Amino acid sequence: MPPETQPQHTDRFDDDDYPAYTMGRAAEMIGATPGFLRAIGEARLISPLRSEGGHRRYSRYQLRVAARARELVDGGTPIDAACRIVILEDQLEEALRLNEELRRRPAADPDGAAAS
């Protein structure tokens, strides 16, 4: 197979949602314990994927979320409250993004056609 048609397996590692990290490595990367990752999983802040062997796998996005929760917990916030704060921060960020996207769209008339 020519090089340009071969699948690029390393491209998955550039994907923020690709579950590339084991629990031990993920915990090490954010300076937490596996127990902390399990706790925020139980609080439904993140939902790691499972490998074929049943082991938890984390994405870079999930690690960023977990790191933010860890910052809050390290600052004295109870874990359940920290998880809720992170969820609300994420929702606010998404709402602001959507709001900005809607502002950039051309105005539409009541029938749904764009104004000229």
C-alpha positions as CSV (number, residue, x, y, z in Angstrom):
1,M,0.0,0.0,0.0
2,P,1.5,3.4,-0.9
3,P,2.3,5.6,2.1
4,E,-0.3,8.2,1.2
5,T,-3.1,5.6,1.4
6,Q,-2.0,3.9,4.6
7,P,-4.1,4.6,7.7
8,Q,-2.5,7.0,10.1
9,H,-2.9,5.3,13.5
10,T,-0.9,8.1,15.1
11,D,-3.6,10.6,14.1
12,R,-5.8,9.1,16.9
13,F,-3.3,10.5,19.4
14,D,-4.0,14.0,18.1
15,D,-7.7,13.5,18.8
16,D,-8.7,15.0,22.2
17,D,-11.4,12.4,22.6
18,Y,-9.2,9.3,21.9
19,P,-8.9,7.3,25.1
20,A,-5.1,6.9,25.0
21,Y,-4.2,6.8,28.6
22,T,-4.4,4.1,31.3
23,M,-5.7,5.0,34.7
24,G,-2.2,4.9,36.2
25,R,-0.7,7.1,33.5
26,A,-3.7,9.5,33.6
27,A,-3.4,9.8,37.4
28,E,0.3,10.4,37.2
29,M,-0.2,13.1,34.5
30,I,-2.6,15.2,36.6
31,G,-0.8,14.5,39.9
32,A,-3.7,12.6,41.4
33,T,-4.4,9.0,42.5
34,P,-6.4,6.4,40.7
35,G,-8.9,6.7,43.5
36,F,-9.5,10.3,42.6
37,L,-10.2,9.3,39.0
38,R,-12.6,6.6,40.1
39,A,-14.3,9.2,42.4
40,I,-14.9,11.7,39.7
41,G,-16.1,8.9,37.4
42,E,-18.6,7.9,40.1
43,A,-19.7,11.5,40.3
44,R,-20.2,11.3,36.5
45,L,-17.8,14.2,35.8
46,I,-16.0,12.0,33.3
47,S,-16.9,8.5,31.8
48,P,-13.7,6.7,30.8
49,L,-14.0,4.2,28.0
50,R,-13.1,0.6,28.8
51,S,-10.5,-1.5,27.0
52,E,-11.3,-5.0,25.8
53,G,-9.9,-6.2,29.1
54,G,-12.2,-3.9,31.1
55,H,-9.5,-1.3,32.0
56,R,-10.4,2.4,32.1
57,R,-8.9,4.6,29.4
58,Y,-8.9,8.3,29.5
59,S,-8.7,11.0,26.7
60,R,-6.8,14.3,26.8
61,Y,-10.1,16.1,27.2
62,Q,-11.0,14.0,30.2
63,L,-7.6,14.7,31.7
64,R,-8.1,18.4,31.4
65,V,-11.5,18.1,33.1
66,A,-10.0,15.9,35.8
67,A,-7.1,18.3,36.4
68,R,-9.6,21.2,36.8
69,A,-11.5,19.2,39.4
70,R,-8.3,18.3,41.2
71,E,-7.4,22.1,41.4
72,L,-10.7,22.8,43.1
73,V,-10.4,19.8,45.5
74,D,-6.8,20.8,46.3
75,G,-8.2,24.3,47.1
76,G,-10.6,22.8,49.7
77,T,-13.8,22.3,47.6
78,P,-15.6,19.0,48.3
79,I,-15.3,16.6,45.4
80,D,-19.1,16.6,44.6
81,A,-19.1,20.4,44.5
82,A,-15.9,20.5,42.5
83,C,-17.5,18.2,39.9
84,R,-20.6,20.4,39.7
85,I,-18.5,23.5,39.3
86,V,-16.5,21.9,36.4
87,I,-19.8,20.8,34.7
88,L,-21.2,24.3,35.1
89,E,-18.0,25.9,33.7
90,D,-18.1,23.5,30.7
91,Q,-21.8,24.4,30.1
92,L,-21.0,28.1,30.3
93,E,-18.1,27.8,27.9
94,E,-20.4,26.0,25.4
95,A,-23.2,28.5,25.8
96,L,-20.7,31.4,25.2
97,R,-19.4,29.6,22.1
98,L,-22.9,29.1,20.7
99,N,-23.9,32.7,21.5
100,E,-20.8,34.0,19.6
101,E,-21.6,31.7,16.7
102,L,-25.2,33.0,16.6
103,R,-24.0,36.6,16.7
104,R,-21.9,36.0,13.6
105,R,-24.7,34.6,11.5
106,P,-26.5,37.1,9.2
107,A,-29.9,38.3,10.6
108,A,-32.9,36.3,9.3
109,D,-36.3,37.6,8.5
110,P,-39.4,36.0,10.2
111,D,-39.7,33.5,7.3
112,G,-36.2,32.2,8.0
113,A,-34.5,33.8,4.9
114,A,-31.3,35.7,5.5
115,A,-31.7,39.5,5.2
116,S,-29.9,41.1,2.3
